[in-house]
């Protein structure tokens, strides 16, 4: 008896995937739960595993092909009592590439890199959650280690006189297919600009109070909660307060109706290899400051390990993106439809600002709020950003108004 291996449900609004890599070949014996193929979606990469032992038969979709949910990827054939396939479709072949240890937990990207670099995953120590091996772990294991005392030849002295290099006549170009994530990002960004009346308003905020509070409480906070106090959690909590004051920014347009959300699911944009992902802190208004901080840190770690799930990325009523971690001084964030607002954070830099009529050096940050003018008026957008500024410059307001 044979069983079809199909594309599983991929989550809200995700209906298509791309076959990234077959981990087994026709004729290979597989165990129940053993990964067969990696799929790439617009949000995450995932593995499809065998639900019973058998022999991989005919592969219906090759690497690089796009497939819909429910499409048959391959056929898993039943094995006979002597371990051979009941109806073999192709004789088993040996894979010349080294395979990672089957019982070693690793991200899909780490497994791919291990195969390409011929690194034994079983010998790699994992730095990810639960000892999971990440791409960085594999790359470090693959890097050549220089023996102590290795001598280097001194470079030959340069010839005296003018040096002329022949201009290269080669004008190289390379071409590669967009990943599903990059293609989706490109499509959604264009859609956001074409379907929304997007405008951006700016302000600046003095980060002194937040930085001083972090400095005073960091040791006690770390000791109690096992995590440091970050910047993002302050802005997540400030955003909740501002969204309560200006509910238009926590709404969406559906046809000719406005849907107001009376819950606060804050998306926190994270830049990873291959694009941007936006895991969601659900019910941020109901969580403690420490719980929000822990969740944001966990999202950031799992985004780098490629272990976020589709449920982590589902929905969201408002988004915060922080270009400051990459050194951005100012930017115009683009909406994440169907949301009508996105808050952009930027790098903190010392600037001279007037304080009580006197110049003072303060740690300042530029804020940007992009909004859909179809639903949000300029006055409300400006006041929303001012409310964020008030909360950050005097964090006690967040406690008093919560």
C-alpha positions in Angstrom: 0.0 0.0 0.0 1.3 3.5 -0.8 0.6 6.8 0.9 0.7 10.3 -0.6 3.0 12.9 0.9 1.2 16.1 0.5 1.8 19.9 1.2 0.4 20.5 4.7 -1.8 23.4 5.7 0.6 26.4 5.9 -1.3 28.8 8.1 -3.4 31.9 7.6 -3.2 33.4 4.1 -0.4 31.1 3.0 -1.6 28.9 0.1 1.7 28.1 -1.7 5.2 26.9 -1.0 8.3 26.1 -2.9 10.2 22.8 -2.8 13.5 23.8 -1.4 15.4 20.5 -1.0 14.6 16.9 -1.0 16.3 15.2 2.0 15.7 11.7 0.6 15.8 10.1 -2.8 13.5 7.6 -4.4 14.4 4.2 -3.0 15.5 5.5 0.4 14.1 3.8 3.5 12.6 6.3 5.9 11.3 6.0 9.5 8.1 7.4 10.9 8.7 11.1 11.7 11.8 11.4 9.5 12.0 14.6 7.4 11.6 14.0 3.7 11.6 17.4 2.1 12.1 21.1 3.0 9.5 23.6 1.9 10.1 27.3 1.6 7.1 29.6 2.2 6.7 33.4 2.2 7.0 33.4 6.0 9.0 30.4 7.3 10.8 27.3 6.1 9.4 23.9 7.2 10.1 20.2 6.9 7.5 17.6 5.8 8.1 14.3 7.5 6.9 10.7 6.9 4.0 9.7 9.0 4.9 6.0 8.9 8.0 3.9 7.9 8.4 3.0 4.3 10.4 3.6 1.1 10.2 6.9 -0.8 8.8 6.2 -4.2 8.0 8.6 -7.0 8.7 12.3 -6.5 6.0 14.4 -8.1 7.6 17.8 -7.6 11.3 18.6 -8.0 13.4 21.2 -6.2 12.5 24.7 -7.2 8.9 24.0 -8.1 6.0 25.9 -6.5 3.2 23.8 -5.0 -0.2 24.5 -3.6 -1.5 23.3 -0.2 -2.7 19.7 -0.6 -0.6 18.9 -3.7 1.1 15.5 -3.7 4.8 15.8 -3.3 5.8 12.2 -3.4 4.6 8.7 -2.8 5.7 6.7 0.3 5.5 2.9 -0.4 5.0 0.2 2.2 7.9 -2.1 2.9 7.5 -5.8 3.0 8.4 -7.9 6.0 12.0 -8.4 4.8 12.5 -4.6 4.6 12.3 -4.2 0.8 9.7 -2.0 -0.8 6.5 -3.8 -1.7 6.4 -2.0 -5.1 9.7 -0.4 -5.7 9.7 2.5 -8.2 13.5 2.9 -8.3 16.4 1.0 -6.8 18.0 2.7 -3.8 21.2 4.7 -4.4 23.9 5.8 -2.1 24.2 9.5 -1.5 27.8 10.6 -1.9 27.2 13.6 0.4 27.6 13.1 4.1 24.3 13.1 6.0 24.0 14.8 9.4 23.3 12.8 12.5 19.6 11.8 12.5 19.1 12.5 16.1 20.8 15.9 16.2 18.4 18.8 16.5 19.2 21.5 13.9 17.5 24.2 11.9 16.6 23.4 8.2 19.2 26.1 7.1 21.8 24.5 9.4 21.2 21.1 7.8 21.5 22.5 4.3 24.8 24.3 5.1 26.1 21.1 6.8 25.5 19.1 3.7 27.1 21.8 1.5 30.1 22.2 3.8 30.4 18.5 4.5 30.2 19.1 8.2 29.1 16.3 10.6 26.2 17.7 12.5 26.6 15.1 15.2 30.0 16.7 16.1 28.6 20.3 16.2 27.6 21.9 19.6 24.3 23.7 19.3 24.0 27.2 20.6 20.2 27.5 19.9 17.3 26.8 22.2 17.4 23.3 23.6 20.9 22.7 22.1 19.5 23.2 18.5 22.3 23.6 16.0 22.1 26.9 14.0 23.6 28.0 10.7 26.2 30.0 12.6 27.3 26.9 14.6 27.8 25.0 11.3 29.8 27.8 9.7 32.0 28.1 12.8 32.6 24.3 12.7 33.4 24.5 9.0 35.9 27.4 9.4 39.5 26.2 9.2 41.4 26.5 12.5 45.0 27.9 12.2 47.5 25.9 14.2 49.4 27.8 16.9 52.7 29.1 15.7 51.8 29.0 12.0 54.2 31.1 10.1 53.1 33.4 7.3 55.2 34.2 4.3 56.0 37.9 4.1 54.4 39.6 1.0 56.8 40.4 -1.8 58.0 44.0 -1.8 56.2 46.2 -4.3 58.1 47.3 -7.4 59.1 50.9 -7.4 57.6 53.3 -9.9 54.1 53.8 -11.2 51.8 50.8 -11.0 49.3 50.2 -13.8 46.6 47.6 -13.6 45.0 46.4 -16.8 41.4 47.2 -16.8 39.2 44.1 -16.6 37.2 43.5 -19.7 34.9 41.1 -17.8 31.5 42.5 -17.0 30.0 39.7 -14.9 26.4 39.3 -14.1 24.7 36.6 -12.1 21.1 35.6 -11.9 19.2 33.8 -9.2 15.5 33.2 -8.5 13.8 35.2 -5.8 13.0 33.2 -2.7 9.4 32.9 -1.7 9.9 35.3 1.2 11.7 38.0 -0.9 9.1 37.7 -3.7 6.3 38.1 -1.2 7.9 41.0 0.5 8.3 42.7 -2.9 4.7 42.0 -3.8 3.2 43.2 -0.5 5.3 46.4 -0.4 4.1 47.4 -3.8 0.5 46.5 -2.8 0.8 48.6 0.3 1.8 51.6 -1.7 -0.8 51.1 -4.4 -3.8 50.3 -2.2 -3.2 52.6 0.9 -3.0 56.4 1.1 0.2 56.1 3.0 1.8 59.1 4.7 4.5 59.4 7.3 4.9 61.8 10.2 8.0 62.3 12.3 9.0 63.3 15.8 12.0 62.9 18.2 12.1 61.6 21.7 14.6 62.1 24.5 15.7 58.6 25.7 17.2 59.8 28.9 14.5 58.6 31.3 14.4 55.1 29.7 18.1 54.7 29.7 18.4 55.9 33.3 15.6 53.5 34.4 17.3 50.6 32.6 20.6 51.5 34.4 19.0 51.7 37.8 17.0 48.5 37.5 19.0 46.3 35.2 20.6 44.1 37.9 17.4 43.5 39.8 15.5 42.9 36.6 18.1 40.5 35.3 18.2 38.6 38.6 14.4 38.3 38.9 13.5 37.6 35.3 16.7 36.2 33.7 16.7 38.8 31.0 18.0 42.4 30.5 15.7 45.4 29.9 15.6 46.3 26.3 14.3 49.3 24.4 11.7 47.4 22.3 9.5 46.5 25.3 9.2 50.1 26.3 7.9 51.0 22.9 5.6 48.0 22.8 4.0 49.1 26.0 3.9 52.7 24.9 2.2 51.7 21.6 -0.5 49.9 23.5 -1.3 53.0 25.5 -1.3 55.2 22.4 -3.5 52.7 20.5 -6.0 52.9 23.3 -6.1 56.6 23.0 -6.3 56.6 19.2 -8.2 53.4 18.2 -8.2 54.2 14.5 -4.6 53.1 14.4 -5.6 49.7 15.8 -8.2 49.1 13.1 -8.4 47.9 9.5 -10.6 48.6 6.5 -12.8 45.8 5.1 -14.8 46.9 2.1 -16.7 50.0 3.2 -16.5 49.1 6.9 -14.0 49.9 9.6 -13.1 47.0 11.9 -11.9 48.3 15.3 -9.7 45.8 17.2 -10.3 45.8 20.9 -7.2 43.6 21.5 -3.5 44.6 21.1 -1.4 42.2 19.1 1.9 44.0 18.5 4.1 42.8 15.6 7.8 43.2 16.2 9.7 43.2 12.9 12.9 41.2 12.9 15.5 41.3 10.1 16.9 37.9 9.2 18.8 36.3 6.3 16.5 36.4 3.3 14.1 39.1 4.4 12.0 40.4 7.2 9.7 38.4 9.6 7.2 39.9 12.0 6.4 37.7 15.0 3.5 38.9 17.1 3.3 39.6 20.8 -0.4 38.7 21.4 -2.4 40.5 24.1 0.4 42.9 24.9 -1.9 44.9 27.0 -2.5 41.9 29.3 1.1 41.0 29.8 3.6 42.3 32.3 6.6 44.4 31.1 8.9 41.4 31.9 6.6 39.0 29.9 6.7 41.3 26.9 10.5 41.6 27.1 11.0 37.9 27.4 8.8 37.2 24.4 10.5 39.8 22.2 13.9 38.3 23.1 12.7 34.8 22.4 11.3 35.9 19.0 14.6 37.5 18.1 16.6 34.4 19.0 14.2 32.0 17.2 14.1 34.2 14.1 17.9 33.9 13.8 17.6 30.1 14.3 14.8 29.8 11.7 12.6 28.1 14.3 9.7 30.5 14.3 6.3 28.9 13.6 3.5 30.1 11.4 1.4 30.7 14.5 4.2 33.2 15.7 3.7 35.3 12.6 -0.1 35.1 12.3 -2.1 38.3 12.5 -1.1 41.5 14.3 -2.9 44.7 14.7 0.0 47.2 14.7 3.7 46.8 13.9 7.0 48.2 15.3 10.1 48.1 13.3 13.6 49.1 14.6 16.0 50.2 11.9 18.2 51.6 14.7 19.8 48.3 15.3 21.4 48.6 11.9 22.4 52.2 12.4 19.5 53.9 10.6 19.1 57.6 11.7 15.8 58.1 9.8 13.6 56.1 7.5 10.0 55.8 6.3 8.5 52.4 7.2 6.0 50.9 4.9 2.6 49.6 6.1 2.0 45.9 6.8 -1.5 45.4 5.3 -4.2 45.2 6.4 -2.8 47.2 9.3 -3.1 51.0 9.1 -0.1 52.0 11.2 3.5 51.1 11.7 6.0 52.7 14.2 9.6 53.1 13.1 12.4 53.3 15.7 15.9 54.5 14.9 19.4 54.8 16.3 20.0 56.7 19.6 22.5 59.5 19.1 23.7 62.3 21.4 22.4 65.7 20.1 22.4 69.2 21.5 18.8 70.2 22.4 17.4 73.1 24.4 16.5 72.3 28.0 15.0 75.2 30.0 16.5 77.7 27.5 20.0 76.2 27.8 21.8 73.8 25.4 22.2 70.3 26.7 23.4 67.0 25.2 20.7 64.3 25.3 20.4 60.8 23.8 17.8 61.4 21.1 15.9 59.1 18.8 13.9 60.0 15.7 10.5 58.3 15.5 8.5 57.7 12.3 4.8 56.8 12.1 3.5 55.7 8.7 -0.3 55.5 8.5 -3.1 54.9 6.1 -4.7 58.3 5.4 -7.9 56.7 4.3 -8.7 55.9 8.0 -6.3 58.0 10.0 -6.2 61.8 9.8 -2.9 63.7 10.1 -4.0 65.2 13.4 -4.6 61.8 14.9 -1.3 60.5 13.6 0.7 63.4 15.0 -1.1 63.1 18.4 -0.4 59.4 18.4 3.3 60.0 18.0 3.2 62.7 20.6 1.6 60.2 23.0 4.4 57.7 22.4 6.9 60.5 23.1 5.2 61.3 26.4 5.3 57.7 27.5 8.9 57.2 26.7 10.1 60.5 28.1 8.2 59.9 31.4 7.7 56.1 31.7 5.6 56.5 34.9 2.7 57.5 32.6 2.5 54.0 31.3 2.0 52.7 34.8 -0.5 55.4 35.8 -2.6 54.9 32.6 -2.4 51.1 32.5 
